Amino acid sequence: MTFLSITDETNDALKLLRHKSETDDALIKRIVELARCYMVLFGMEDENINAQA
């Protein structure tokens, strides 16, 4: 489980990103995967991101 300090702005942004009935863990995994794809596309892949997968 991930513990985050979430502001109202962050919560609103997450609501926009969340698919219908998607869990917090699924949303976080999807965001990390999108970040990994972005980093690969732009040549900025980071060892720490790969270690989390």
C-alpha positions in Angstrom: 0.0 0.0 0.0 1.2 3.5 -0.8 0.8 6.3 1.6 0.6 9.7 0.0 -0.2 13.2 1.2 -2.9 14.2 -1.3 -4.1 17.7 -1.8 -7.5 18.6 -3.2 -5.8 19.5 -6.5 -4.0 16.2 -6.7 -7.2 14.3 -5.9 -9.1 16.1 -8.7 -6.3 15.3 -11.2 -6.4 11.6 -10.1 -10.1 11.5 -10.5 -9.7 12.7 -14.1 -7.0 10.0 -14.8 -8.8 7.1 -13.1 -10.7 4.7 -15.3 -14.2 3.7 -14.1 -13.9 1.4 -11.0 -10.1 1.4 -11.2 -8.3 0.7 -7.9 -5.6 3.0 -6.5 -2.9 0.3 -7.1 -4.0 -0.1 -10.7 -4.0 3.6 -11.3 -0.5 4.0 -9.8 0.8 1.0 -12.0 -0.7 2.6 -15.1 0.9 6.0 -14.3 4.3 4.4 -13.7 4.0 2.5 -17.0 3.2 5.7 -18.9 6.1 7.4 -17.2 8.4 4.5 -18.2 7.2 4.7 -21.8 7.8 8.5 -21.9 11.3 8.0 -20.5 12.2 5.3 -23.1 10.8 7.4 -25.9 12.9 10.4 -24.9 16.0 8.5 -23.8 15.7 9.2 -20.1 15.2 5.7 -18.8 16.1 5.4 -15.2 17.3 2.4 -13.3 15.0 3.2 -10.3 11.9 3.0 -12.5 12.9 -0.4 -13.8 13.6 -1.7 -10.3 10.0 -0.9 -9.3 8.4 -3.0 -12.0 
